Amino acid sequence: MKTKPIIVIALLISSILLAARFVPGTGADQFKEGKYIHVDNMVIQFEKTNATIYIDYHLNPFAQAYISLFGSKNLEPKIKEIFSEFKGVKIQTIGISSASLQVLNISREEAGNYLCDPYELGVQSDVVTFVYPPKGKTRSYENVKVTPPVFY
């Protein structure tokens, strides 16, 4: 095995990590509990008993370097971990700073209305916005670790 590619990769990762220490807004307090992902915004758009979830996040510098080298597909287990309490989660798209998911049977129908029980998230989201059908009315919550019960 040639050592030159390994040295180049090591230097690349080292320089990215060094540069990240001097970039404003990348403090360790953003990545609480040793997590490498911080969820900035989450939008849950209901469609009868199902929902589409859009999340915007940012990664710590080491995770950014890793994903840049090996691809955003490696984030899939972490995204699934965040939504582990949800049943029927299918990741539609995943990127270095955002993802979209389809969640089947997130709510249940009762007397022509829909009820979504509270769910605990694997991380705290800065903002969670619910989009209710049919007119797209929205409601936002800040610093959410457990989603509130939703009736629509």
C-alpha positions in Angstrom: 0.0 0.0 0.0 1.3 3.4 -1.0 1.8 5.9 1.8 1.6 9.0 -0.3 -2.2 9.0 -0.6 -2.6 8.4 3.1 -0.3 11.3 3.9 -2.2 13.6 1.5 -5.6 12.6 3.1 -4.2 13.1 6.6 -2.8 16.5 5.7 -6.1 17.4 4.1 -8.1 16.5 7.2 -5.6 18.2 9.5 -5.8 21.4 7.5 -9.6 21.3 7.5 -9.7 20.8 11.3 -7.2 23.6 11.9 -9.0 26.0 9.6 -12.3 25.1 11.4 -10.9 26.3 14.7 -10.6 29.8 13.4 -14.0 30.0 11.6 -16.5 32.0 13.7 -19.7 30.1 14.8 -18.2 26.7 15.2 -17.9 26.6 18.9 -18.2 23.4 20.9 -21.3 24.6 22.6 -23.3 24.1 19.4 -22.5 20.3 19.5 -23.8 19.4 23.0 -23.5 15.9 24.4 -20.6 15.1 22.0 -22.9 14.9 19.0 -21.5 15.7 15.6 -24.7 16.9 14.1 -26.7 20.0 15.2 -30.3 20.3 13.9 -31.1 23.9 13.0 -34.6 23.6 11.6 -37.1 20.9 11.1 -40.4 21.2 9.1 -43.0 18.5 9.5 -45.6 18.8 6.7 -48.7 16.6 7.4 -50.5 14.8 4.6 -53.5 12.9 6.1 -51.9 10.2 8.4 -48.4 10.6 6.8 -45.8 13.4 6.9 -42.9 14.7 5.0 -40.1 16.0 7.2 -37.4 18.4 6.0 -34.4 19.0 8.2 -31.6 21.5 8.0 -28.5 20.7 10.1 -24.8 21.4 10.3 -21.9 19.1 11.2 -18.9 19.6 13.3 -15.7 20.2 11.3 -14.4 16.6 11.6 -17.8 15.2 10.5 -17.8 17.7 7.6 -14.4 16.4 6.5 -15.5 12.8 6.8 -18.7 13.3 4.8 -16.8 15.4 2.1 -14.4 12.4 1.7 -16.8 9.5 2.0 -20.2 10.9 1.0 -23.4 12.0 2.7 -24.8 8.4 2.6 -22.8 7.9 5.8 -25.2 10.2 7.6 -28.1 7.9 7.1 -27.7 5.9 10.4 -27.6 9.2 12.4 -30.7 10.6 10.6 -32.5 7.3 11.4 -31.3 7.5 15.0 -32.8 11.0 15.3 -36.2 9.7 14.2 -36.0 6.3 15.9 -39.3 6.7 17.7 -41.1 7.2 14.4 -42.3 4.1 12.6 -42.1 3.8 8.8 -39.3 6.3 8.2 -38.0 6.4 4.6 -35.1 8.8 3.8 -35.9 10.5 0.5 -32.8 12.7 0.1 -29.8 13.3 2.2 -27.0 15.9 1.8 -24.2 17.5 3.7 -26.6 20.1 5.3 -30.2 18.9 4.8 -32.4 15.8 4.4 -36.0 15.0 3.6 -37.9 12.0 4.9 -41.2 10.4 4.5 -42.9 9.1 7.7 -45.9 6.8 7.3 -48.7 6.7 9.8 -47.3 9.4 12.0 -50.8 10.3 13.0 -54.2 8.6 13.3 -57.6 9.6 12.0 -60.4 10.1 14.6 -63.9 11.4 13.6 -62.6 13.1 10.4 -59.7 14.8 12.2 -56.1 13.7 12.7 -54.1 13.4 15.9 -50.3 13.1 16.1 -48.9 11.9 19.4 -45.7 13.4 20.9 -42.5 11.9 19.7 -39.0 12.2 21.3 -36.3 13.2 18.9 -32.8 11.9 19.1 -31.4 15.4 19.2 -32.8 18.8 20.1 -33.9 21.0 17.2 -33.5 24.8 17.4 -36.9 25.2 15.5 -39.6 22.7 14.6 -42.4 24.0 12.3 -45.6 22.1 11.7 -47.4 22.6 8.4 -51.1 21.7 8.6 -53.3 20.7 5.7 -55.3 21.8 3.7 -54.3 25.4 3.6 -50.7 25.1 4.8 -51.2 26.9 8.2 -47.9 26.8 10.2 -46.9 26.8 13.8 -43.3 26.9 15.1 -41.7 25.8 18.3 -38.2 26.5 19.6 -35.7 24.2 21.3 -37.7 21.0 20.7 -36.6 17.6 22.0 -40.1 16.2 22.2 -42.7 17.1 19.6 -46.0 18.4 21.1 -49.3 16.6 20.4 -50.8 17.9 17.2 -54.5 18.0 16.2 -55.5 19.0 12.7 
